[in-house]
Amino acid sequence: MAPPNALPRNMPRDLHGSGAGLAPVADRVAALNTRYRHHGAVAVLEHALNDPDLGRVALVSSFGAESVVLLHLVSVVAPQTPVLFIDTRLLFPETLAYQREIAERLDLRDIRVIRAGLTDLTAADPDGTLHQRNTDACCDLRKTLPLDRALAGFDAWITGRKRYQGTSRAALDFFEAEAGTGRIKVNPLAHWGKEDVADYMLNNRLPRHPLVAQGYPSIGCAPCTSKVKPGEDERAGRWRGSDKVECGIHFIDGRMVRGPLKDTAA
């Protein structure tokens, strides 16, 4: 499916409406996937921000290599959508500068920078070397737990996950249940291919993350991200030398899970 070049500017009625009284998450996911199965990315996103079955919705973005596509779509459909950006305090300076540039350029009006508390960091990682000893614990401390707290006020969150990103995501639906939390993940770009992402960025003249041109096709925290050599998988630079391969955040009973997950949507 080729991404659109021109987008509608219809605005959602209530981005912050109460999630009280919502049906069980599995029932809502099944209904949403049936309702929007034949829609495109823009329509799914637009309806997600209006549909009462979603409740309160936020976008979670790393402002990484491909993030600008979904950020741009949201900026056109509903620029007041809450955008949660996790600053692990270990990000590349280029990522922090890119986040500020994109937020201003796209007129995103509700950026919420999420960080671990200084008390938690002092207790668990006083010298800032936890990533050298236990990468999962570091991700949990600096990324998973702060995001989990930030998402507590929402019923659903928008992700940039796509089917082409791995065999476990080959059947990824637009909507899926997040196990153990009662929230729904919305994946508007689930059916897009890598070429769709590249075309959309080109057609809409969107700036790329500056580190992509320097050999970083997948970008996380500075200590755990290295350049990718020609011929390597684009994710080879993430946690190089370890068996940790999953950069996205997934929750099972409120905890991060290493590696790909099976589709949990009903």
VENFEN-V66800 format. One record per helix or strand. SS is the DSSP state (alpha for helix, beta for strand). FROM is the first residue (numbers start at 0). TO is the last residue. If there is no record, write none. Layout:
# VENFEN-V66800
ss: (SS/SS)
from: (FROM/FROM)
to: (TO/TO)
This chain:
# VENFEN-V66800
ss: (alpha/alpha/beta/alpha/beta/beta/alpha/beta/alpha/alpha/alpha/beta/alpha/alpha/beta/beta/alpha/alpha/beta/alpha/beta/beta/beta/beta)
from: (24/40/56/66/81/90/92/110/117/129/134/155/162/166/174/182/193/211/220/221/224/237/250/254)
to: (34/47/60/77/85/90/104/113/123/132/152/157/164/168/177/185/202/213/220/223/224/237/251/255)
